[in-house]
Amino acid sequence: MVILTSCEGREFDPVEDISGLARNWSYWYVDDVLDYVVDNYDTIGYYSDRITAITSNLKDTLSIDFTYRYNDDDGDSVNVLSSLLQIKDSIIVTTDGYRYSDKFWVHLYTVYPGIVNYEGKFRVDFYETGKTTPWAWSEIIYTKTSENYRYSTPYSKSETKTGWY
């Protein structure tokens, strides 16, 4: 492991910093999209003393594209597309795109076929600015937790794995 010290006294830990960035981006480009899934608790209901009739809002298909694009004055730019496709109870989230800055370039993507029914991998490849071969990667595995998730998320995320090419 390489540890460098900056002028301000902060230790640079590549594994921690790269893992933290990947975790943050998984929140913005995958978790945020999963929040739009229509589940069994998103219902229209009729309640009376003896009868409770509940039907799910989603009867057929939901398709939403989330486009993240911006250019900051400091040179940071983002071009990421995340998509949610839900057909009844089947859910697919895909993400693909890039972030560029003076410090690094990254390719952010879900490993084919995407996060399917809360199962899959989100990966980030890190490049030196201007280079075409990645030098590091980070990966987060999504796992479905349970069918009964009324008060929590229906998935969990693994600890971020980081490595070098």
N, CA, C and O of each residue as an XYZ file, in Angstrom:
660
protein
N       0.846     -1.166      0.000
C       0.000      0.000      0.000
C       0.892      1.229      0.000
O       1.910      1.265      0.691
N       0.510      2.230     -0.773
C       1.263      3.474     -0.855
C       0.572      4.508      0.003
O      -0.639      4.696     -0.109
N       1.320      5.180      0.859
C       0.762      6.262      1.664
C       1.632      7.486      1.444
O       2.842      7.456      1.672
N       1.002      8.562      0.998
C       1.700      9.815      0.772
C       1.166     10.861      1.723
O       0.028     10.768      2.184
N       1.969     11.841      2.015
C       1.533     12.927      2.886
C       1.477     14.207      2.077
O       2.428     14.547      1.372
N       0.365     14.918      2.178
C       0.227     16.181      1.466
C       0.782     17.310      2.325
O       1.146     17.098      3.482
N       0.844     18.503      1.757
C       1.376     19.663      2.472
C       0.560     19.996      3.715
O       1.092     20.541      4.683
N      -0.719     19.673      3.691
C      -1.589     20.012      4.808
C      -1.544     18.967      5.907
O      -2.237     19.111      6.914
N      -0.755     17.928      5.744
C      -0.635     16.919      6.783
C      -1.615     15.775      6.654
O      -1.580     14.854      7.470
N      -2.502     15.797      5.646
C      -3.465     14.718      5.457
C      -2.786     13.562      4.751
O      -2.117     13.751      3.734
N      -2.957     12.369      5.288
C      -2.403     11.191      4.635
C      -3.299     10.781      3.473
O      -4.521     10.718      3.615
N      -2.699     10.507      2.341
C      -3.427     10.047      1.164
C      -3.400      8.529      1.163
O      -2.331      7.923      1.085
N      -4.551      7.923      1.248
C      -4.671      6.471      1.208
C      -5.439      6.121     -0.058
O      -6.655      6.305     -0.099
N      -4.764      5.621     -1.097
C      -5.432      5.375     -2.381
C      -6.643      4.453     -2.259
O      -7.676      4.722     -2.872
N      -6.545      3.390     -1.496
C      -7.666      2.463     -1.373
C      -8.871      3.159     -0.750
O      -9.991      3.036     -1.246
N      -8.638      3.886      0.330
C      -9.738      4.567      1.010
C     -10.361      5.653      0.131
O     -11.583      5.770      0.052
N      -9.513      6.441     -0.525
C     -10.020      7.527     -1.350
C     -10.772      7.015     -2.574
O     -11.850      7.517     -2.895
N     -10.213      6.021     -3.259
C     -10.870      5.459     -4.435
C     -12.169      4.765     -4.038
O     -13.184      4.921     -4.716
N     -12.147      4.012     -2.962
C     -13.361      3.328     -2.482
C     -14.441      4.334     -2.103
O     -15.617      4.128     -2.400
N     -14.045      5.414     -1.452
C     -15.005      6.447     -1.056
C     -15.659      7.111     -2.251
O     -16.864      7.363     -2.245
N     -14.868      7.396     -3.277
C     -15.434      7.986     -4.488
C     -16.428      7.030     -5.144
O     -17.523      7.444     -5.526
N     -16.062      5.764     -5.276
C     -16.954      4.780     -5.898
C     -18.247      4.636     -5.109
O     -19.325      4.547     -5.696
N     -18.151      4.613     -3.786
C     -19.342      4.488     -2.952
C     -20.248      5.704     -3.133
O     -21.466      5.566     -3.246
N     -19.651      6.887     -3.161
C     -20.417      8.109     -3.365
C     -21.121      8.085     -4.721
O     -22.302      8.418     -4.817
N     -20.401      7.694     -5.759
C     -21.003      7.655     -7.095
C     -22.055      6.563     -7.207
O     -23.014      6.729     -7.961
N     -21.915      5.450     -6.485
C     -22.961      4.417     -6.514
C     -24.249      4.971     -5.915
O     -25.346      4.637     -6.364
N     -24.109      5.810     -4.907
C     -25.293      6.443     -4.317
C     -25.979      7.337     -5.342
O     -27.197      7.261     -5.508
N     -25.208      8.191     -6.041
C     -25.798      9.153     -6.961
C     -26.327      8.527     -8.235
O     -27.363      8.957     -8.743
N     -25.642      7.519     -8.766
C     -25.990      7.018    -10.099
C     -26.721      5.674    -10.106
O     -27.202      5.243    -11.153
N     -26.812      4.999     -8.937
C     -27.554      3.734     -8.867
C     -28.625      3.799     -7.786
O     -29.803      3.594     -8.076
N     -28.235      4.082     -6.539
C     -29.199      4.098     -5.434
C     -30.324      5.098     -5.686
O     -31.494      4.799     -5.448
N     -29.963      6.281     -6.168
C     -30.959      7.312     -6.438
C     -31.972      6.830     -7.477
O     -33.158      7.140     -7.373
N     -31.518      6.086     -8.464
C     -32.406      5.551     -9.504
C     -33.296      4.459     -8.913
O     -34.484      4.391     -9.231
N     -32.734      3.603     -8.053
C     -33.529      2.540     -7.421
C     -34.654      3.098     -6.545
O     -35.643      2.410     -6.295
N     -34.507      4.330     -6.084
C     -35.568      4.961     -5.279
C     -36.850      5.173     -6.081
O     -37.910      5.380     -5.491
N     -36.776      5.127     -7.406
C     -37.956      5.338     -8.246
C     -38.708      4.051     -8.572
O     -39.731      4.095     -9.255
N     -38.224      2.912     -8.098
C     -38.902      1.640     -8.338
C     -40.262      1.657     -7.649
O     -40.382      2.078     -6.499
N     -41.278      1.198     -8.360
C     -42.611      1.071     -7.779
C     -42.701     -0.320     -7.163
O     -42.600     -1.324     -7.868
N     -42.892     -0.375     -5.840
C     -42.949     -1.678     -5.172
C     -44.351     -1.946     -4.641
O     -45.261     -1.136     -4.817
N     -44.510     -3.081     -3.998
C     -45.831     -3.492     -3.510
C     -46.388     -2.560     -2.445
O     -47.592     -2.566     -2.189
N     -45.529     -1.756     -1.819
C     -46.010     -0.834     -0.793
C     -46.424      0.507     -1.370
O     -47.033      1.321     -0.676
N     -46.094      0.749     -2.652
C     -46.580      1.945     -3.340
C     -47.965      1.597     -3.867
O     -48.102      1.106     -4.987
N     -48.976      1.848     -3.071
C     -50.301      1.316     -3.384
C     -51.376      2.383     -3.344
O     -51.222      3.471     -2.788
N     -52.473      1.999     -3.971
C     -53.723      2.726     -3.833
C     -54.601      1.798     -3.002
O     -54.774      0.632     -3.355
N     -55.137      2.285     -1.942
C     -55.889      1.384     -1.075
C     -57.252      1.918     -0.695
O     -57.482      3.127     -0.665
N     -58.144      1.001     -0.407
C     -59.466      1.322      0.130
C     -59.583      0.617      1.464
O     -59.423     -0.601      1.543
N     -59.857      1.362      2.497
C     -59.929      0.785      3.831
C     -61.299      1.055      4.433
O     -61.817      2.168      4.346
N     -61.878      0.036      5.038
C     -63.108      0.208      5.810
C     -62.976     -0.650      7.064
O     -61.912     -1.213      7.322
N     -64.038     -0.752      7.835
C     -63.979     -1.543      9.070
C     -63.719     -3.019      8.807
O     -63.063     -3.683      9.609
N     -64.223     -3.538      7.700
C     -64.102     -4.975      7.434
C     -63.272     -5.322      6.208
O     -62.832     -6.463      6.068
N     -63.049     -4.358      5.315
C     -62.417     -4.681      4.040
C     -61.193     -3.781      3.813
O     -61.232     -2.577      4.064
N     -60.137     -4.386      3.344
C     -58.969     -3.636      2.884
C     -58.641     -4.136      1.492
O     -58.289     -5.302      1.309
N     -58.756     -3.262      0.520
C     -58.440     -3.626     -0.858
C     -57.244     -2.793     -1.304
O     -57.298     -1.563     -1.304
N     -56.187     -3.458     -1.677
C     -54.973     -2.755     -2.080
C     -54.557     -3.238     -3.466
O     -54.542     -4.438     -3.740
N     -54.222     -2.291     -4.329
C     -53.706     -2.650     -5.649
C     -52.430     -1.863     -5.899
O     -52.309     -0.714     -5.473
N     -51.505     -2.461     -6.571
C     -50.239     -1.795     -6.869
C     -50.453     -0.738     -7.942
O     -51.293     -0.901     -8.827
N     -49.691      0.345     -7.859
C     -49.777      1.403     -8.867
C     -49.274      0.954    -10.226
O     -49.809      1.380    -11.250
N     -48.251      0.099    -10.258
C     -47.648     -0.280    -11.528
C     -48.380     -1.477    -12.126
O     -48.360     -2.571    -11.562
N     -49.016     -1.267    -13.255
C     -49.754     -2.332    -13.924
C     -48.986     -2.920    -15.088
O     -49.249     -4.053    -15.492
N     -48.032     -2.166    -15.641
C     -47.351     -2.642    -16.840
C     -45.865     -2.301    -16.811
O     -45.071     -3.072    -16.271
N     -45.476     -1.165    -17.379
C     -44.065     -0.861    -17.575
C     -43.746      0.561    -17.136
O     -44.530      1.489    -17.335
N     -42.563      0.702    -16.529
C     -42.041      2.000    -16.160
C     -40.637      2.102    -16.757
O     -39.814      1.204    -16.575
N     -40.370      3.183    -17.461
C     -39.049      3.395    -18.044
C     -38.662      4.850    -17.824
O     -39.357      5.762    -18.273
N     -37.540      5.063    -17.124
C     -37.075      6.414    -16.832
C     -35.577      6.484    -17.118
O     -34.821      5.601    -16.713
N     -35.152      7.539    -17.819
C     -33.731      7.803    -18.036
C     -33.333      9.006    -17.193
O     -34.036     10.016    -17.164
N     -32.209      8.889    -16.514
C     -31.661      9.958    -15.696
C     -30.354     10.395    -16.355
O     -29.405      9.615    -16.427
N     -30.302     11.620    -16.828
C     -29.108     12.129    -17.497
C     -28.403     13.101    -16.561
O     -28.983     14.097    -16.128
N     -27.156     12.800    -16.258
C     -26.344     13.656    -15.393
C     -25.263     14.279    -16.281
O     -24.332     13.600    -16.714
N     -25.402     15.582    -16.546
C     -24.432     16.286    -17.388
C     -24.153     17.650    -16.791
O     -25.073     18.419    -16.513
N     -22.891     17.941    -16.598
C     -22.507     19.301    -16.235
C     -21.028     19.508    -16.456
O     -20.239     18.564    -16.502
N     -20.676     20.774    -16.593
C     -19.286     21.206    -16.729
C     -19.065     22.337    -15.738
O     -19.712     23.380    -15.824
N     -18.151     22.129    -14.797
C     -17.811     23.178    -13.840
C     -16.683     24.035    -14.379
O     -15.921     23.610    -15.247
N     -16.586     25.240    -13.858
C     -15.503     26.144    -14.257
C     -14.138     25.597    -13.860
O     -13.130     25.937    -14.479
N     -14.100     24.743    -12.820
C     -12.814     24.213    -12.357
C     -12.334     23.022    -13.189
O     -11.319     22.410    -12.857
N     -13.055     22.684    -14.274
C     -12.609     21.618    -15.169
C     -13.267     20.282    -14.940
O     -13.021     19.345    -15.700
N     -14.097     20.158    -13.917
C     -14.789     18.899    -13.650
C     -16.008     18.803    -14.560
O     -16.801     19.742    -14.641
N     -16.162     17.665    -15.250
C     -17.338     17.476    -16.087
C     -17.870     16.058    -15.921
O     -17.125     15.120    -15.640
N     -19.174     15.931    -16.104
C     -19.866     14.664    -15.919
C     -20.773     14.417    -17.111
O     -21.445     15.330    -17.590
N     -20.791     13.171    -17.593
C     -21.726     12.751    -18.623
C     -22.082     11.295    -18.320
O     -21.407     10.373    -18.777
N     -23.154     11.103    -17.542
C     -23.564      9.774    -17.089
C     -25.051      9.593    -17.390
O     -25.857     10.493    -17.154
N     -25.403      8.419    -17.914
C     -26.803      8.074    -18.147
C     -27.148      6.854    -17.303
O     -26.523      5.802    -17.436
N     -28.142      6.998    -16.438
C     -28.663      5.871    -15.673
C     -30.094      5.636    -16.128
O     -30.840      6.588    -16.357
N     -30.478      4.370    -16.260
C     -31.818      4.029    -16.734
C     -32.474      3.037    -15.798
O     -31.828      2.135    -15.265
N     -33.766      3.221    -15.608
C     -34.587      2.284    -14.845
C     -35.627      1.713    -15.789
O     -36.367      2.459    -16.430
N     -35.685      0.396    -15.876
C     -36.725     -0.296    -16.629
C     -37.395     -1.258    -15.666
O     -36.750     -2.154    -15.121
N     -38.693     -1.069    -15.456
C     -39.448     -1.954    -14.580
C     -40.652     -2.483    -15.353
O     -41.497     -1.722    -15.824
N     -40.704     -3.789    -15.468
C     -41.842     -4.448    -16.099
C     -42.470     -5.307    -15.023
O     -41.928     -6.341    -14.632
N     -43.628     -4.860    -14.549
C     -44.307     -5.459    -13.391
C     -43.316     -5.570    -12.233
O     -42.947     -4.542    -11.665
N     -42.874     -6.755    -11.862
C     -41.972     -6.911    -10.717
C     -40.497     -7.049    -11.112
O     -39.644     -7.185    -10.235
N     -40.183     -7.018    -12.397
C     -38.790     -7.119    -12.835
C     -38.182     -5.725    -12.938
O     -38.768     -4.818    -13.529
N     -36.991     -5.570    -12.349
C     -36.343     -4.270    -12.267
C     -34.943     -4.384    -12.865
O     -34.187     -5.295    -12.528
N     -34.606     -3.447    -13.758
C     -33.252     -3.384    -14.314
C     -32.782     -1.937    -14.247
O     -33.442     -1.033    -14.760
N     -31.630     -1.730    -13.607
C     -31.002     -0.410    -13.571
C     -29.645     -0.534    -14.256
O     -28.839     -1.398    -13.910
N     -29.404      0.337    -15.225
C     -28.103      0.382    -15.892
C     -27.532      1.792    -15.765
O     -28.262      2.783    -15.763
N     -26.230      1.848    -15.661
C     -25.515      3.118    -15.589
C     -24.287      3.022    -16.476
O     -23.594      2.004    -16.487
N     -24.024      4.085    -17.217
C     -22.821      4.135    -18.034
C     -22.470      5.598    -18.275
O     -23.333      6.401    -18.632
N     -21.209      5.938    -18.078
C     -20.784      7.305    -18.332
C     -19.406      7.598    -17.802
O     -18.685      6.708    -17.351
N     -19.051      8.884    -17.868
C     -17.694      9.316    -17.536
C     -17.716     10.572    -16.681
O     -18.637     11.385    -16.758
N     -16.674     10.711    -15.860
C     -16.377     11.945    -15.132
C     -14.944     12.311    -15.481
O     -14.056     11.460    -15.500
N     -14.737     13.583    -15.755
C     -13.410     14.071    -16.092
C     -13.050     15.210    -15.155
O     -13.901     16.031    -14.815
N     -11.799     15.261    -14.739
C     -11.289     16.391    -13.978
C      -9.799     16.513    -14.252
O      -9.225     15.707    -14.984
N      -9.184     17.516    -13.664
C      -7.741     17.682    -13.820
C      -6.978     16.566    -13.114
O      -5.840     16.272    -13.477
N      -7.591     15.942    -12.110
C      -6.923     14.910    -11.317
C      -7.039     13.513    -11.925
O      -6.079     12.742    -11.905
N      -8.222     13.186    -12.468
C      -8.437     11.842    -12.988
C      -9.618     11.814    -13.952
O     -10.425     12.742    -14.001
N      -9.697     10.734    -14.710
C     -10.858     10.406    -15.526
C     -11.401      9.105    -14.977
O     -10.631      8.249    -14.543
N     -12.716      8.940    -14.986
C     -13.297      7.670    -14.546
C     -14.409      7.238    -15.488
O     -15.130      8.066    -16.044
N     -14.534      5.945    -15.654
C     -15.651      5.335    -16.369
C     -16.507      4.662    -15.302
O     -16.033      3.779    -14.587
N     -17.777      5.083    -15.197
C     -18.720      4.549    -14.207
C     -19.734      3.701    -14.955
O     -20.319      4.158    -15.937
N     -19.954      2.459    -14.499
C     -20.902      1.616    -15.226
C     -21.374      0.439    -14.363
O     -20.704      0.011    -13.424
N     -22.552     -0.058    -14.727
C     -23.024     -1.309    -14.148
C     -22.542     -2.421    -15.067
O     -22.615     -2.310    -16.290
N     -22.053     -3.485    -14.463
C     -21.567     -4.621    -15.241
C     -22.776     -5.299    -15.885
O     -23.797     -5.509    -15.230
N     -22.658     -5.640    -17.173
C     -23.761     -6.227    -17.934
C     -24.364     -7.415    -17.179
O     -23.602     -8.246    -16.686
N     -25.649     -7.535    -17.064
C     -26.727     -6.777    -17.695
C     -27.235     -5.603    -16.853
O     -28.244     -4.996    -17.214
N     -26.576     -5.266    -15.750
C     -26.989     -4.169    -14.888
C     -27.382     -4.693    -13.513
O     -27.087     -5.835    -13.163
N     -28.048     -3.849    -12.743
C     -28.587     -4.257    -11.439
C     -29.974     -4.813    -11.745
O     -30.903     -4.056    -12.027
N     -30.111     -6.134    -11.689
C     -31.353     -6.813    -12.056
C     -32.002     -7.349    -10.782
O     -31.433     -8.184    -10.079
N     -33.200     -6.853    -10.503
C     -33.926     -7.249     -9.291
C     -33.027     -7.122     -8.064
O     -32.958     -8.020     -7.225
N     -32.340     -5.982     -7.984
C     -31.463     -5.601     -6.864
C     -30.192     -6.437     -6.769
O     -29.533     -6.422     -5.730
N     -29.832     -7.162     -7.816
C     -28.613     -7.972     -7.822
C     -27.723     -7.513     -8.971
O     -28.193     -7.384    -10.101
N     -26.452     -7.268     -8.699
C     -25.528     -6.902     -9.761
C     -24.336     -6.127     -9.238
O     -24.140     -5.999     -8.030
N     -23.533     -5.606    -10.176
C     -22.296     -4.907     -9.822
C     -22.245     -3.520    -10.445
O     -22.628     -3.315    -11.597
N     -21.760     -2.573     -9.645
C     -21.440     -1.231    -10.119
C     -19.928     -1.106    -10.055
O     -19.309     -1.443     -9.045
N     -19.337     -0.618    -11.138
C     -17.873     -0.592    -11.227
C     -17.394      0.783    -11.689
O     -18.069      1.461    -12.463
N     -16.233      1.175    -11.209
C     -15.595      2.422    -11.602
C     -14.163      2.101    -12.010
O     -13.405      1.526    -11.230
N     -13.792      2.477    -13.240
C     -12.418      2.349    -13.701
C     -11.775      3.730    -13.658
O     -12.347      4.702    -14.154
N     -10.581      3.816    -13.062
C      -9.862      5.073    -12.914
C      -8.725      5.150    -13.932
O      -7.956      4.204    -14.098
N      -8.636      6.291    -14.608
C      -7.614      6.543    -15.625
C      -6.796      7.768    -15.222
O      -7.313      8.675    -14.570
N      -5.544      7.793    -15.603
C      -4.782      9.026    -15.497
C      -5.335      9.977    -16.545
O      -5.739      9.549    -17.627
N      -5.354     11.247    -16.233
C      -5.874     12.235    -17.166
C      -5.144     12.135    -18.498
O      -3.917     12.219    -18.556
N      -5.913     11.955    -19.565
C      -5.364     11.876    -20.908
C      -4.928     10.488    -21.347
O      -4.529     10.312    -22.498
N      -4.992      9.504    -20.472
C      -4.562      8.137    -20.807
C      -5.774      7.286    -21.185
O      -6.905      7.610    -20.823
N      -5.530      6.195    -21.915
C      -6.629      5.328    -22.359
C      -6.647      3.974    -21.668
O      -7.524      3.154    -21.940
N      -5.691      3.728    -20.777
C      -5.644      2.457    -20.056
C      -5.905      2.718    -18.575
O      -5.215      3.542    -17.973
N      -6.886      2.035    -17.968
C      -7.151      2.278    -16.543
C      -5.995      1.784    -15.670
O      -5.283      0.847    -16.032
N      -5.825      2.432    -14.515
C      -4.778      2.030    -13.582
C      -5.358      1.452    -12.285
O      -4.649      0.776    -11.540
N      -6.650      1.716    -12.009
C      -7.281      1.197    -10.787
C      -8.767      0.993    -11.046
O      -9.332      1.529    -11.999
N      -9.383      0.205    -10.175
C     -10.819     -0.037    -10.280
C     -11.411     -0.145     -8.875
O     -10.707     -0.442     -7.910
N     -12.721      0.104     -8.781
C     -13.494     -0.119     -7.556
C     -14.808     -0.748     -7.958
O     -15.358     -0.449     -9.017
N     -15.306     -1.624     -7.101
C     -16.522     -2.370     -7.434
C     -17.392     -2.530     -6.195
O     -16.897     -2.780     -5.096
N     -18.693     -2.383     -6.395
C     -19.676     -2.575     -5.330
C     -20.691     -3.577     -5.824
O     -21.223     -3.440     -6.926
N     -20.967     -4.600     -5.002
C     -21.924     -5.643     -5.362
C     -23.243     -5.367     -4.645
O     -23.278     -5.177     -3.429
N     -24.323     -5.349     -5.420
C     -25.675     -5.176     -4.884
C     -26.294     -6.561     -4.685
O     -26.178     -7.434     -5.544
N     -26.952     -6.745     -3.538
C     -27.590     -8.010     -3.214
C     -28.994     -7.736     -2.692
O     -29.191     -6.850     -1.861
N     -29.964     -8.496     -3.179
C     -31.334     -8.363     -2.705
C     -31.406     -8.882     -1.268
O     -30.847     -9.935     -0.963
N     -32.090     -8.151     -0.388
C     -32.140     -8.556      1.021
C     -33.389     -9.357      1.359
O     -33.293    -10.417      1.978
N     -34.551     -8.871      0.965
C     -35.772     -9.607      1.295
C     -36.952     -9.036      0.522
O     -36.866     -7.971     -0.089
N     -38.034     -9.762      0.564
C     -39.268     -9.282     -0.062
C     -39.989     -8.294      0.851
O     -40.772     -7.468      0.380
N     -39.728     -8.376      2.152
C     -40.426     -7.533      3.124
C     -39.521     -6.362      3.496
O     -38.752     -6.443      4.454
N     -39.618     -5.273      2.732
C     -38.718     -4.152      2.941
C     -39.485     -2.843      3.096
O     -39.056     -1.800      2.601
N     -40.584     -2.903      3.764
C     -41.420     -1.719      3.896
C     -40.681     -0.562      4.570
O     -40.872      0.596      4.196
N     -39.849     -0.863      5.548
C     -39.186      0.200      6.301
C     -37.681      0.249      6.066
O     -36.963      0.910      6.817
N     -37.199     -0.428      5.050
C     -35.772     -0.392      4.721
C     -35.604     -0.598      3.226
O     -36.584     -0.828      2.516
N     -34.390     -0.519      2.749
C     -34.153     -0.744      1.328
C     -34.201     -2.238      1.032
O     -33.853     -3.047      1.893
N     -34.623     -2.613     -0.157
C     -34.713     -4.028     -0.520
C     -33.378     -4.618     -0.951
O     -33.336     -5.741     -1.455
N     -32.290     -3.882     -0.762
C     -30.980     -4.364     -1.189
C     -29.921     -3.943     -0.177
O     -30.127     -3.042      0.636
N     -28.811     -4.607     -0.254
C     -27.639     -4.183      0.510
C     -26.478     -4.055     -0.466
O     -26.524     -4.577     -1.580
N     -25.438     -3.354     -0.031
C     -24.256     -3.171     -0.870
C     -23.051     -3.733     -0.120
O     -22.913     -3.561      1.091
N     -22.185     -4.409     -0.869
C     -20.976     -4.959     -0.266
C     -19.999     -3.837      0.067
O     -20.142     -2.705     -0.393
N     -19.014     -4.180      0.872
C     -17.905     -3.251      1.057
C     -17.268     -3.033     -0.310
O     -17.230     -3.949     -1.132
N     -16.780     -1.854     -0.550
C     -16.172     -1.559     -1.836
C     -14.851     -2.293     -1.992
O     -13.974     -2.209     -1.132
N     -14.718     -3.010     -3.091
C     -13.458     -3.692     -3.419
C     -12.679     -2.796     -4.358
O     -13.250     -2.223     -5.285
N     -11.391     -2.669     -4.132
C     -10.544     -1.825     -4.958
C      -9.296     -2.587     -5.344
O      -8.745     -3.342     -4.544
N      -8.847     -2.386     -6.584
C      -7.643     -3.054     -7.042
C      -6.954     -2.246     -8.128
O      -7.423     -1.184     -8.539
N      -5.820     -2.786     -8.583
C      -5.016     -2.114     -9.598
C      -4.849     -3.010    -10.797
O      -4.779     -4.233    -10.668
N      -4.785     -2.406    -11.957
C      -4.556     -3.152    -13.184
C      -3.089     -3.408    -13.369
O      -2.690     -4.028    -14.354
